[in-house]
Amino acid sequence: MFVETDATGAAGWSPPQAQRIKAASNVKLNEINLRMIELYRLRKEVPSGAETLTILHSLDLSIPDGQFVSIVGPSGSGKSTLLGLIAGLDAPTAGEIKIDGEAITAMDEDSLAALRGRKIGIVFQSFHLISSLTAYENVLVPMEIAGLRDAPERARRLLEDVDLTARAHHYPSQLSGGEQQRVSIARAFSNDPSILLADEPTGNLDSKNGRHVFDLMLKLNRQRGTTLILITHDHELAALADRRIALRDGRVVGDSSEGKMNETHDTDDDGAATGGAAGDELLATATAATVERRGRR
């Protein structure tokens, strides 16, 4: 999708988006491709005993720069798998994934790690903070590993953005669940990502803290023009997104951008809402490996 823009680059987009678009390219504004995430015939299969289990069935999706997209669906519908594929933490069986015009399905592990470091932030359901580091240090360390010169000041500003200046030197065990998740949001924005992927970020929080965390992500999405992909079982939060996509059995069964949404019931058989724990574990493991690999360089 190509768009015509005026001299300001606005084209209906917020100022942060227009500014980032201008800074990111030397080509003429009317030649900028605004698709941030592109999925073509994406398919994911895994062995299951003597059979093959298809988790995602040939998905085609395009998500523009700066859009806030919520992904809903029952447990086992493929939501966390899809997020892991977009992050480059897992490889599809077939199909192609492009992030900001780069085909990541052809990249090796080091190239994928470099791309995540430049363009992707991830918020986990279970926080995954380093217990021996303070809130400030949890935000600071990824920036120091990346060699950012202004890392200390940026870490302080990010904690201020999530209302945790007064708790900066507290350890995770001294923070509430909501405060720990706010630290993880600050950490996810430490590389000033183009894309923020959030897998059930409010799943372990009560409704008040969950809404606070959601509001912070939404504020940062609007202020920074970040493309936000949120997996959630909370339909009230999902409805606040620019666009809502529903998955069931590995297929898109609803997309609000196309004027159609099929309601899904995001509960297990016992009626309890569940999160993407398997996907959360995958994201945490891969991210830890990325940090370790960079630290060796």
Beta strands, then each sheet from edge to edge (+ up, - down):
strand 1: 35-48
strand 2: 51-64
strand 3: 68-72
strand 4: 94-99
strand 5: 102-103
strand 6: 120-123
strand 7: 195-199
strand 8: 227-231
strand 9: 243-248
strand 10: 251-255
sheet 1: 2+ 1- 4+ 5-
sheet 2: 6+ 7+ 8+ 3+ 9+ 10-
end
